[in-house]
């Protein structure tokens, strides 16, 4: 038996056996009486079932416990006496049923419980479960009073009842039956049946029951119901009947019958054949026609026809069409109309099953008719992926129905479209048909799709139809294209003109780029910084061997790097800088043209007039805002192949990913508004895993992302060690920090909207500058403050001196990143004052000077290079550095990783140590945990940095920025 009871009904609906509320066994109310479980329990029936009681007595004649609230009583029991038995009066404790039930149920798990008490506990649990399932029937006592009874009981309920009765020891039914004559004990099964009725009659009668006061079947006091004897007899007959009925549907015999007045006047849609089942022997079943013919009397008994007729009448109360059976001489077969058959497919079958009437459908009834939205090229289109995409023909988008996974022919879908029945005959079998599928068969065409929209549908496997996401299946050339895009990558053969040996992962990247550009689709190569995206594109240019030149748009700091790489790896290939006052596109002869984003923006009309074989956007996060003038200008330059290069395809939100891929493959992700509605919001909130998978299926073929930690790449690089260095604030820093927090929070608490957001951003900036150095916050001129006194005012600067002293003693080199140009100047002036060779690279550094700084650093002339994070965090190749110092923390870990990748990249031969300086107890300390979490999720969604912190409540913001003195 189960160790937990299903429910504890507290209230029953008037005139029904359905419980209104329920509780678990563990929630049973504590019994007001504490009766030792060692006592034997026995049930004492009463003329009104709910007035029955449970008596507890001691078969060993020990004194009963005192101090309980149970009523003492004298109990007459039958006890062994020699070789016979005799009546004996013994003291007992008597409890009403509602009080005794919790004791009985708990006694089942008490090892000290008497076997009789444990058996009655099992009976109590059975009674509670029956009541919880709503197995309650109203009726009358022999004296005409209202009483609930437990029923109807199905074969499993009866078997359970008999099993408990078989386990009931003599002490559990030792109270003799009243009356003269021989000494007799109640049969355990009959006594347990009376107990079930008593529980069923007790539980619905609570003060919370509707109309509880003075109403039959709700009030506690007995209520006489004169004139209800016939109704009660029918209910009792149904409860004690020895049969139940079921309906077997015969679809092939439908045309033999007229649906009658309940139908729609047409021929019947099906026939419902009544079957009769024996409750005593569940394996015994026959058709009602056989029973009425008298051929099953020997098996079912003489009352079977009466019981079956009453069962049909009860079922008709649940489903009215069955009432037509009661008008027949033999209630054996019912013709069903279309609406009735449809009703049986839905709620009617559920209601009948709840009433104990099962509905059996034909075994060969197929229920696997499905529909999917199919996208296929128009007849006569090319059969390979290239021809498909280059075609300007629209694609067919229509419903395709399938049976058992096999598509239906047009003729079969026509037949289905003409069907007006919930079941139809298809392929020599009956098929259950959803009306929604019939509507799809009637209106198959869903419109036309352009090639890009069709490709999006093919890759995601879903489409939006009337606001609903449905399965979509590509066929023909579209399926071939999808397979080509999603197939595994195999290394390509390097072009003979390339003067370099490509690594295996670079050859796979080359093969992917060659496939995408040959299809006219474009792609985003999103490898980690330093994995050789530049040389891969140079190899792609050589593989394509187009007469038209390749245009490379990049930040100004990368012009020299691109020119050196092209000259080194593809000698003889023309390369020209389109930058500065003397720029020109005259006399181009293939090769490469290099330009900056700023020049491209201003010269877009001129660039658009030149035929390009390929356009490459390096550090493509510069056009992550699709509404910026730079992004708009880039889109005006026509080309058959577009390649975006970036190490951070998503820095802040998925709209940036849309901007990149909508440039490489216009239209792939649809309009930005619909992209955010369908994909971005669900993915960024993390609430819809299916949305994440759907977007990944769509994006994956167009974005190749490899990380340095990938198994095929990590052996190519030396180890990288990352260390967080906690730094205490100086006394001056702490005083400034607390003063700024106090004054700013007073202003923030009284501000709203944009004004509040601006104050929060100003506060965060001020605190970060104080954490770096008081002179930065106070905007002091670095000249007069240079020297040991400068380092003494900042824990970070003092620690930086220690780190640089150590690595310079080992002849090492370091990059020092800070997001503030002012701090970079302070550091540079400080180090120069200590005679440390140092250069400063920031956004205002001219391109030629940048290149000279990089050469001096790579050549070892300048061991320390101080860089502003945004100006120098991308594109530079600084593999001389064995140390990278992040003087302050950026809000986006991806930006810090890009800066680190200036040193940790292909070509690096020494281990790289990354040092992050964090002031203890400050907002930097608090934000470090958030950055670690963002780094773990960077491949999915990255937050929006400082702007997200402006939405914190005043209390949350105060907790974030307040200085923790214990640190």
N, C-alpha and C positions, 0 to 999 in steps of 0.2 A: 504493500500500500504506500501511497505517496506520503511524505512526511509533512506536507503543508496542505491545509485545506484551501480550496479555491476561493471561496468568498464567504462572508457572513452577512446574509440579507437582513436588513433592518426594517424595511417597509415594503409592502406589496401593493400593487395597484388594485383598486377596488374591482372585484369581479374577474381578476386575472391572476395567474400564477407567476407573473414576471416581477422579480425583486427590483425595488427602486434604488436602493443603495447597497453597498457591499463593503466588507472589511476582510482583511487577511487574518489567518489564525493567530499570528503573533500579536494582533491588535485586539484580541478578545478582552473584554472588560474584566478586571480582577473580580473574582468571586467574593461575595460578601461572607460566605461561609468557608472555613478552612477544614476540609474533611480529609483525614489521612487516606492516602491511596491504598494502604494495606487492607482497608475494608472492602468487602465484596458489594458490588452494585447490582441492583435488580430493578426492573421497570415495572411500575404499577399502573396499568391502564385505567382509564376512567370513561364513563359514558360519553362525556364531551372530550374529545381527544386532547385538547390543550390543557385540560385539568389533570392529566396524568402526572405522576411524580416519580422521582428516583429515590430509592431507599438504599442506605448503606448499612451493612451489618457485619458482625465479626464471626466468621465460621468457627473460630477457636474460642469463642465465649469469653474473650477478654473484655475488660470494662471499656466502654466507649469514652472518647476524649470529652472533656468538659470545656466550656468557654467558647463553643461555636455558636453561631446564630442559626444553625439548622434546627429544625423542629424535632424534638425527641418523639419517638413513636414505638408502639409495640407491633412487631411484625411476626406473622405466622409463617414459618418456613417448614419445609420438609427436610428431615435430617435422617441419616442412616441410624438404624437401631438394631444391632445384632445383624441378623441376615435379612432384616426387613427395613422398613422406613416408618417414620411416624411424624405427626405434626408437632411442632415445638414453637412456643412463643419466645421471641428474643427481642432485646432492645435494638432500636435502629435510629438512624438520623434521616429525616425526610426533607427533600428539597424539591421545589418546583422545577420544571424543565429548563426555563430560561436561566436559572441560577446554576443548575447542575451541568449544563452543556460545557462551559469552559473547563470545569473540573474533569469531565470525562475525556475531552479532547487532549488535555495536558497529561492525563494519566497514561495515554498510549506510549509516551516516551519516558515514563518513570519506571526504572528497573525494580522499584519496590512495590509497584502496583499489583493488586490481586488480579489473576487472569480474568476473572469475571468483569472487573472494572475496566481492564484494558480492552476486552472484547466490546463492552458497551461504548468505550471511547471510539473504537473503529466504526461502530454503528452510528454514533453521533457525527463523525466526520462524513460518512456516507450520506446521512440525512442533510447535513449542511450543504454538501455539494449538489445534491438534487435540488434543494431550494435555490441555490445560487444559479443553477441552470434554468430556473423558472419552471421546474417540473412540479407545479402545484395545480390542483383541480378543485373547484368549489363543489360542495355537495351538502348532504343533510345527514344528521345522525338518525338512528332509528326513532328517536323521539321528535324529529322534525326540526332540530336546531342546526344553525349554520356551522359548517366545519370544512376546513381545508384538508385535502388529502394529498399524499405524495403520488404523483403520477403525471402522465403515463410512464411506465417503466419499460425501457428497452431491454433486449436480451442481456446486455452487459450489466445493466443495473440489477436484474434478477439474479444473474450469476454471482455478482458481488454480495448481494443480500444472503444468498445461500451459503457462500463461503464463510461469512461472518457467523451465521447461525451454526454452522458445523463446528466453529471454534469456540462457541459459548459453553463454558463449563456448567455443571449442574447448579453451582451457587448463583449463577446469573439468571436462572429462571426457577428458583426453588420455592416461590410462593404458589401454593396450590390453587387450582381453579375453584371458584365458589360452587356451592350446591351439594346436595346429598349424594350418596353413592360412593363408589370406590374413589380412593385418593388419586387425583390426576394432576399432573403438572402441565402448564401451557407448552405447546410445541415451540421450540426456539424460533423457527421461521415465522410462524404466525405472530409471536410476541414482538419480533423485530419489525414486522410489517406494521403492527399497531404503533410501535415507537416512531417509525418514519412518519406516519400520519400525524402523531402528536407533535413532532417537531414542525412539520409543515403547517399545522394549525396554530402554532405558538408564534413563530417568528414574524409573520406579517402584521401581527396585532401589537403595534407600538403607538405611543401618543403621537408620533409623527405621521402615522398612516392617514391618508385622506379620509375625511368624514369618519374619524375614529370613534366619535361619541355616538353611541346608540345605533350604529349602522352595521348591518350584517357583513360578515367577513372582514370587518375592521375592528369592531369593538371587542373588548376582552370578555364581557359578559355574554352568555348564550342568547341568541336571537332566534325566535321561532319564525319559520317561513311557511305559513299555511298555503297550500295550493301549488307548491313547487316540487311535489313528489315525482311527477312524470319527468320533469326536467332533470332532477337529481338522479333518477333511475337511468336515464340515457347517458348522463355523464359517468355514472358508476359503471355502466356496461362497457363504455369505451375504455375506462381505466382498467377494468378487470378482463377485457377482451383477450382472447387467445390468439388473435391475428392482427396483422397490420396490412396495409395495402401500399402498392407502388404503381407507377405509371411507366409503361414501356412504349416508346414512340416508334411507330412504323411509318416511315416516309413513303415507301413504295405502294402501300395500300391506300394512300390518301384519296385517290380518285374514285374509290368504291363507295365513298360516304358523302352524305350531304352535311355540311356544318350545322344545319339547323338554325333556329332563331338567333342563336348567339353569334353566328358567322355573318359574313357580308353578302350572302346570297349566291356566292360562287361555289364551285366545287371545293371540297375540303382540301386543306393544305397538308394534313397528316392525320393519322389515327393514333389515339392514346389508348392502349390496351391495359386494362386493370389487372394487376397481379396480386395474389393473396399470399402472405408469408405467415408461417406459424411462429409465434413467439416462444413456444416451448422448444421447438426444434428449428433454429434459424436456417437449416439447410433445406427445409421443406417449403416449396413454393409451387404455385400453380396459377394458371390463368383463371380469372373470375368465370369465364364461360365454362370451363371444366368443372369448377365448383358448383355452379348453378345446374349443370347437367347431372349432378349427383355422382360424378365419377371420382370425387375425392373425399367422400364422407368418412370412409374408413380411416384415412390419414388425419383429417382435420377435426373430425367429430361433428355431432349434430348441430351445434350452435354456430358453426363457422359461417354459414350464410348470413345469419342474423348479425353476427359481429362484423362481417365484411360490409354489409349494408349500412350499419351504423358508422363504420370507419369512412365510407364514401360520403355520408352525410356530414360528418365532422370536417372532412377535407374540403367539402363544398363551401363551408363557412370561411375557409382560408382563401380559396380560389373559386369564385362563383360559377365559372363555366362548368365545373363538375356537377352542378345541380341538375344538369340535363340527364345525367346518369340515373338519378333517383326517379326519373319519369319512365325509365325503361323497365321491362319485366326482368331483364337480366342486366345489371349494371356492369357490362363487360367491356364495351368499346365506345369511345367518344370521338366523333369526327371534329377536327379542329380547323377553324378558319385561319387566315393568314395572320391577323392581329393576335389571335390566341397563341399561335405557334411562336410568334415573336415575343409575346409576353412570357412564355415559358423559357425563352432564351435569357430572360433577365430576372426581374424581381420575383416573378411568380414561382419559379423553381426554388428560389431561396426561401420564400415563405413556406412553401410546401415541405421543404426539407426540415425546417425548424419545427413543423408540426408532425414530423415523423414519416412523411410521404416522399419517397425518393423518386426522381425522374430519371429514367434510363434512356440515353440516346443510342442510336445504332452504333455497333462497334466500328464499322467502317466509315463513320462520319469523319471526314477530314476537317480539322480546325486550324490548319496551318496555311491559310490563304493570307498572303501579305502583299503590301504595296510599297514600292520605293520610287523615288524620283530619279529618272534616268536622263543622263545628258549624253547625246550622241551627235557626231557631225552630220550635216545634211548629206543626203545621197550624192555620190560623185565626188566627195571631198577626198583629199590625200589621206593615205593610210599610215603615214609615219608622223612622229611628233613635230618635226620641223615644218612639214607642209601644213599641218593643222594650224600651227600658231601663226605662220606667215599669211595664211588665208584670211580674208576679211569677211568670209561667210559667217553668218550667225549660226548658232548650234540649236538643235531641237532639245527642248526640255519638256518631258511628259511623264505621266504616271505609267509604271509598268507593274502589273500584278503577276504574282508567282504562286504556284501551288507546290508545297513541299520543296521550295527553293528553285523549281523549274519554271521559267517564264511562260506565261500564257501567250498563245498566239493571238493575232488580231481577231480572228473568228471567235475564239473562246472569250475574249474580253467583250466582243459584241454580244455574245450570248449572255454573259454576266450582266452587261448593261441593261439588257431587256428583262432581266429577272425581277419578279415582284414578290418572291418568296424568301424567307430567311435561310432556306436551304435550296441548293440547286444541284443538278446532276452534271458533273464535269469529269471527263476522263474515266467513265465507268465507275464513279463513286459519288456518294453524297457529300456535299461540301457546305459547311456552315459559313454563312456570308454575313459580314457586318454591313449594315446599310451604308456606312461611310465608304466602304470599298466599292459598293455599287455606284455611288456617286462619282468616285474617282474613275471607274471604268467608263462612265457616261461622258465625263469631261476630262479626257486624258491630257490634252495639250495644256501646258503651263506657261507657254510663251517661248520666246527665243532669248538666248544668252550670247553676249559677245565672247570672244575667245578667252579674255582675261577672267571674266566672271565665271565662265565654265571651268577654267583651270582652278580657280579658288574652290569651287564646289567639289571638283574631283579630288583635291588634296585633303580637304577637311572631311569629306564623306558625308557632309550634311548640307542642307539648303533651307532657306526660309520660305515657306509657302503659307500665305494667308496668316502671317504672324506666328506660325508654328514651325519648330525645327524638325525636319524630317530627314530620314536617311536618303542619301543621294549616291547613285552608282554611275560611274563613267563607263562608256563602252566605245569600242572602235579605236580610232586614232587618239581620242582623248585619254583612254585607258593606257594606250601605248606610251603616250607622253608622260602620264603620271608614273608609270613603271620606270621610265628612263630617269625621271627626276628623283625617285626614291630608292633607286638601286644603290648598292654599296659602291664606294669609290675604289678604283684601282689606279695605282700610280701611272702617270703618263710618261711617255718618252720625252726626255728634255730636248729642246731644239738644239741642233748642231752648233748654231752660232753663239750659244751661251757659254761664256768662259767661267763656269762655276759648276760645282757638284751639288746638286740639290739633295736635301735630305728626303727620306721616304715620305714624311708627312707633307713636305713642300710639293713633291711630285703629285700627291693625291689632291692637294689644293689646286695645282695647275690643271689637273684633269677636270676638276669640278668647274673651274672658271672657263675652261675651253668649252665644256658642254653648255653651260648657261649662256655664254656669249654667242655660241653657234646657233642656239635656239632663239636668239633675240630677246632673252628674258632678263639678263643682267643678274647681279648678285652682290651680296655684301660679305666680304672676307673679314671676319671679326676675330681673327687670332689675337691672342695676348700680344702686348707690345714686345718687340724684340724677337719674334719668331720668323721674321723674314718675309713680310708681306711685300716689301718693295721688290726684292729679287724675284718673287713669284710673278708679279705683274710684268716685270721686264721679260721673263720667260714667256708669258702669255702673249705679249706683243710680238715676240719673235715667232711663236707658233702660228699666230694668225696671219702673218706675212701680208698685211694689207698695204695698199699703196697710200691710203690716207694716213696721216699722222695720228698719234695718240696724244690727247690733251690730258695733262695731269694738273689738277687744281689742289693746292696744298697751302699750309701756313707758310709765311715768309721764311721762318727759321729752317724749313726743310728743303728750300730750293737747292742749296749747296749739296745737301745729302743726296737728293735725287740725281743731280748732275754727276756727282762722284760715282754713285752706284752704277749708273748707266754706262759711263765711260769705262768703268772697271770691268763690268760683267758683259757688256755688249759693245765692245770696241768697234768703231766704224759706223755705228748707228747715230745719225744726226740727232743732236739735242740742242734745244734753244730755250732761253729764258724769255718769256713774254712778260716783262716786268720793268718798271722804270720809265723814264721819259723817252728813251730811244727804242721802245719795243716796236716790233713789226712782225707781220705774218707773211711778208713777201718772200717768194722763192722757196716755199716749203717743199721738201722732198722726203716725205715720209718721216720716220723717226719720232722723236718726242718733242712736245712743246710744254714747257713748265710755266705755270703762272700761279699767282696767289689768289686767295679768296677775294681780297679787296680789289685787285686788278680785274678779276673776272666779273665782279659786280658792276664796275664802272664801264668795262669794255664788252659786256655781254652781246650787244648788237653786232659788233665786229666779229666776235668769236662765233656767233650763230651763222654767219655767212660762210664760214670755212667748213668744208666737208671733213668730218673726223671719223676715223675708223673705230675709235673707242674713246670714251671720256672716263677718267679715273678721278674720284674725289677722295683724297688722302686726308686722314684725320677727319672723317666725314661727320663727326659730331658737331662740326662747325655749322652744319646746315640742319641740325636737329629740330630747329623751329621752322615749320613749313611756311609760316607767314612772314619770315624775315626777308629782307631785300636780297640777301645772299642766296637763300634757298630758291626764291622766285627767279633770280637771274640764272642760276644753274639749270633750271628746268627749261629755259628757252633755247638751250644749245642742243640741236638735234644730233643724234648718233645712233647707230644700230646696236651698240653695246655699251652698257654702263656698269661700272664696278665701283663700289664704295669700300673703302678701307678704314677700319676703326678697331680699336681694342675695347671700346665701351659702347656697344650698340644701344644700351639702355643705361642712362645715367640717373634719370629722375623719374620718368614715367614712360608708359608704352606708346605714347604719342610720338616720342622720338624715334622709336622703332618704325612706326608707320611712316614718318617723314623720310627715313632712309630707304625703305623698301618701295615706297610709292615713287621715289625717284628712279631706283634701279629697274623696277618693273611697274610702270604706271598703271593704276587701277587694280592691282592685285588684291589689296586689302580694302577696296571700296572707299567711299568718302570717309573722311576723318570722323565725322559725327556718328555714322553708323558703325564704324570700327570701334569707337569708344563704347557705344551702347551694347554691341554684341560681344566684344572680346575684352576690351581694356578694363572696364569697371569690374566685371566679374573676376578677372584674373588678379587685379591689384588688391581687391579686398580679400582674396584668398578663400572665398566662400564656395567657389564652384570649381571642383576639380575637373569636371568634364570640359569647362570652358578653357582651362589651362591646356588640356590635351588637344582640344580642337584648334587652339591657336598654334600650338607647337606643330601639329600636322601641316598647317598652312604655311608656317614660316620656315620650317626646317629646310626644305629644298632650296630656299633662296638665301640662306644665311649659314655660312660655314664658320663654326665657332670651335677653336681649339685652345686649350689652356696649357700652360707650362707644366701643370701637374698631371696632364694626361699620360697614361702609361707609355705611349709611343714617343713622347717628347721629353719627359723628365730626365732620361739618361743623357740627353744632349746638353744639359746645363749643369753647372756646378751647384752645390747646395746653397740655399739661402736661409739665413737665420734672422728672425725678427724678434726684437727686444723692446719692451716698454720700460722706460726709465722714469720712475716717479721722482718728482723734484719738489722740494718744499718752497713755499713762497717766502720771500724776505719780509721783514717787518713792514717796510714801505709798501710792498705789493699787497700785503694782507690789509693794511689800513685803507689803501685806495680801493681795493676790491669791495670791502664791506661798505664803504661810503657810497660807491656807485650803485651797489645793489639796493641799499636803503633808499637813496634818493630816487632811483629809477622806478622801484616798485610803488612808491607813493604816487608817481605820475601815471603809471600803467593802470593802477587800480581805479583811477577816475576817468580813464580814456576808453573809447569804443572804436570799433570798425578799423578803418585804414590807419587812423591816428595811433591806435593801440598797437597794430602790427608794426608800424614804423618805430615806435618806442621800444618794442621787444627786440627788433633787429639791431637797433642802436645799442641797447644794453648788452646783447651777446657780443657784438663787435668790441665794445669797450672792455668787457671782461677778458676776452681773448687777447687783446692788446696788453692789458695789465699783466696777464699771465706770461706774456713774452718778455716785456720790459716796461718799467714805468716811463722811461724816456719816450717810448713809442706812443703811449697813451697821452702823455703830456706834450707831444709834438716838439721835443727839444732838438736843437740842432746837434747832429752827431759830433761836429768838430770839437767843441769845448768839453764834451763829456767823455771823450775817449780815454781809456786807461784802465787801471785796476779798479778804480771807483765804479766804472760802468759795469764790470762783471759782478761786483759786490752787491749791486742793486737788483740782480736777477738770478734766481737759482738756475734757470735754463742756460743763461750765458756762461755762468761759472762751470756748469757741467759740460757745456760744449768745449770750453777750454781744455778740460781734462781729457775728453775724448780725442780732440785733435792733437794734443800733445803726445798721447799714446800712439796714435796711428802714424804721425809724422816721424816719430822715433823709429818706426818700423818701415820707413820709406813708403808709406801708403798714400792713397788719394781718397778724397771724399767729396760727395755732393751734399750741400746743405740747402734744403728747400724751406721756404717760408711763403705764406700767402700775402705778406705785406711787404711792399717795396721799401717802405720806411724801415722796417726791421732788417731787411736785407742790407740796406745802406749802413745801419748801425753795426751789424755783424762785420761787414767788410771793413769799415773804418776801424773797428776794434782789432780785427786780425792784422790789418796793415800796421796799426800802431804797435803790435807785438812782433812785427817783421815776419809775418807769415805770408808767403806768396799767395795771393787770392785774386780772383776775378768775380765781377758781378754781372749776371745776365738777367735782364728783365724785359718787359714789353717794349720799352723805348730804345733798346739796343739796336742799332742799325744792322741790317743783314750781313754786310761784309765783316763787321766787328764780331758778330755772333760766330761766324765761321772761324775767324782767327782765334777767338776764345776756345772754341771746341778743339782746334788744332793744338793750341798751347796745353790744354788739359790732357788730351790724348797723348801728346808727346812728353808729358811729365814736367814741363816747365812750370806750370801752375798746379800744385797738388790739391788746392782747395778751390772749388767753384761754388759760389753762392748763387742760387736761382730763385726767382719768383715763381710760385707754383703754376699759375695759369699761363704764364708766358713761356715757360720752359718745361712743362710737364709732359710734352708730347714731341715725338719726332726725332729728338736728338739721340745720337749714338755715342754714349760716354762709358764704354766698357773698361776704361782705365780705372774707374772707381771700384774699390773693394768695400766702401762704406757709403751708406745713404743715411743722412740725418734729416728727419722731419722735425723742424724746430717747433712748429705748431701743428695742430690737427685741422684737417679739412673735414667738412661735414659729410662728404661722400667718399667712402673707402675706395671706390673705383678710381677717383682722381689721384689719390695717394699712390695706388698701385701703378698707375701710368707713370708717375714721377719715378718710382722705384725702378720701373722697367727701362729708364735711361741707362742704367748700369746692368740690370739683370736681364740680359737678352742674348740671342745667338751671337757668338763671338766672344762672350765672356769666358775667361779661362780660370778665374780665381773665385773662391767663395765670396758671396756678398752678404754683408751684415747690415741690417736695417735697424736704425735706432729711432724710436719715437719718444719725444720728451713730453711728459704729461705732469702738470702741476697738481699736487695732491689736494684733495678736498674741494676742488673747484668744479666749475661747469665742465672743464676738460675731462676731469676724472669721471664725472657722471656720464658724459657723452661717449667715453671710450667703450662702455658696454653696449651702447646703441650701435656704434660703428661695427663692433664685432658681429652683432646680429645681422646688420645690413650686409656685411661681407659674406656671411653664410648664405644669404638669400639673393646675392647679386645676379645670379643667373636667371632669376625669375623676375622680381620687381625690386627696384631701388626706390627708397623714399625721396621726398622732395627737399631734403636738407633743411637749412635754417627756416625756410618758410613754413614747414610743418610745425616748428616750435612756437610760431606765433599764434597757433590755435590752442595752446595749452591754457588751462584755467589759471587764475592768479595763484591759487594754492599750488598747483602743479609746477608753475613757472618758478615760484619762490623756492620750492623744494629742489628744483634743478640747479638754480644759480647760487643758493645760499652757501656760504663758506662753512665747511665742516671743520670746526676747531680741533676735534680729536685727531684729525689727520696730521 
